Amino acid sequence: MKTLWLLTFKSILNRKTAVFLSIVSIAISVVLLLGIDRVTKASKEHFLNTINQTDLIVAAPNGSLDILLNLVFHLGDPLKEVDYTSYQAISKFDEVKWAVPLSVGDSFKGYDAVSTTNDYFKYYRYSSSQELEFAKGGEFKDFYDVVVGSDVAKELRLHLRETIHLSHSSGKHAHAHKNRDFHICGILKPTGTPNDQSVFFQLKADEAIHIEWQSGHFVDMHISSKELENMHIQPKHISGILIGLKNRTDILNTADKIEHYKGENLKAAIPAKALSKLYRLMKNIQEMLSVISGMVFLAAIFGMISTMLATLNDRRREIAILRSLGANIKAIFSLFAMEAFIIVTSGIIAGNMLLAALILINNSFLNEILQIAYLPDMYEISLLFVMIVSAVAVSVVPAVRSYKNSLQDGLMVKI
């Protein structure tokens, strides 16, 4: 057996350029196959934890996905408003640990503006229970303070204490509140969530700046910003409520209690359940990527076999000499199987090393949010095992072709 391994290595060295290219193609296929799988898993984990440790999202009656898309992702049609008194009552339920009111609808240069309280920055969690952190500044202090997400600050080149003007509504119907100067008090660190593309301001300021809007039209009441601030206007309506419970086992009972609340008709959506349902809608993309990476792997395997077949003429004399020395069919097949094993194993090792380097660069420098695993899991190990077995199995093709070459043809001196 040692002799066969030695002969295989020497044969590979005689064709090192072709073998090297085969190893490179296998390595690239490994990077794609495992890389797509790991990125998909990391993306799924991050997506399903876009909002974490929030047990319920309360809004006007609607589907769970609609509530999630509107209040967390700021997508879809606006929901019917909820009375602020309902928020005050629900926040006092015995089961409720914390409750954060949200109101969406306004915008700032194409980005969603969300009015809330400082409790949002205190209780919102994402990914592995990570808190929202400030890259600069901090939470609301003054009446006209705003906090901007990382993408907003980066794309619009915003800085602390810079003055901005929010717009009533969004899209083509947006109308700027030019008479109300807001000032940036904080810039959030990147999170990979919709918070990066959002602007936050105080709920009471939201209510105050809209008193001049009557039936969808602006009516200038000639009230100064300072006078408006001192009017102590209280919110009347909100879009929804984020709720954290004292005991997570009370989710279903609390949801039922909220949905039977006598004050008004409400819907309590479970965010984890809604996120899972939303992710299933995107599962086809994941499956398509897996198919593409699988096709790349097959192309690499067939490329290796093509290389082995293309170099058969260079090996005819080698095989003929081995047969003349007594090598049987088992030995010939073993040579090709060993060569395939060495090529694929080398490609797998090289591919994993390259993938680890790329992941290190991603995790350390390019994307600190989406952390990708360095080591393969059992599923990936099984994929690599299938790669090795498949390569050894298809090596039968060049082995059979080589064995059919006659001994005389191999030893014939052609002039």
Secondary structure as GFF3:
##gff-version 3
##sequence-region A 1 415
A	DSSP	alpha_helix	2	14	.	.	.	ID=ss1
A	DSSP	alpha_helix	16	48	.	.	.	ID=ss2
A	DSSP	beta_strand	56	59	.	.	.	ID=ss3
A	DSSP	alpha_helix	64	71	.	.	.	ID=ss4
A	DSSP	beta_strand	82	83	.	.	.	ID=ss5
A	DSSP	alpha_helix	84	90	.	.	.	ID=ss6
A	DSSP	beta_strand	96	108	.	.	.	ID=ss7
A	DSSP	beta_strand	111	116	.	.	.	ID=ss8
A	DSSP	alpha_helix	119	123	.	.	.	ID=ss9
A	DSSP	beta_strand	125	126	.	.	.	ID=ss10
A	DSSP	beta_strand	130	131	.	.	.	ID=ss11
A	DSSP	beta_strand	134	137	.	.	.	ID=ss12
A	DSSP	beta_strand	145	148	.	.	.	ID=ss13
A	DSSP	alpha_helix	150	156	.	.	.	ID=ss14
A	DSSP	beta_strand	163	164	.	.	.	ID=ss15
A	DSSP	beta_strand	167	168	.	.	.	ID=ss16
A	DSSP	three_ten_helix	171	173	.	.	.	ID=ss17
A	DSSP	beta_strand	175	176	.	.	.	ID=ss18
A	DSSP	beta_strand	182	188	.	.	.	ID=ss19
A	DSSP	three_ten_helix	194	197	.	.	.	ID=ss20
A	DSSP	beta_strand	198	202	.	.	.	ID=ss21
A	DSSP	alpha_helix	203	209	.	.	.	ID=ss22
A	DSSP	beta_strand	213	214	.	.	.	ID=ss23
A	DSSP	beta_strand	217	218	.	.	.	ID=ss24
A	DSSP	alpha_helix	225	230	.	.	.	ID=ss25
A	DSSP	beta_strand	237	238	.	.	.	ID=ss26
A	DSSP	beta_strand	240	245	.	.	.	ID=ss27
A	DSSP	three_ten_helix	248	250	.	.	.	ID=ss28
A	DSSP	alpha_helix	251	259	.	.	.	ID=ss29
A	DSSP	beta_strand	267	269	.	.	.	ID=ss30
A	DSSP	alpha_helix	271	281	.	.	.	ID=ss31
A	DSSP	alpha_helix	283	310	.	.	.	ID=ss32
A	DSSP	alpha_helix	312	324	.	.	.	ID=ss33
A	DSSP	alpha_helix	329	361	.	.	.	ID=ss34
A	DSSP	pi_helix	362	366	.	.	.	ID=ss35
A	DSSP	alpha_helix	378	394	.	.	.	ID=ss36
A	DSSP	alpha_helix	396	404	.	.	.	ID=ss37
A	DSSP	alpha_helix	407	411	.	.	.	ID=ss38
###
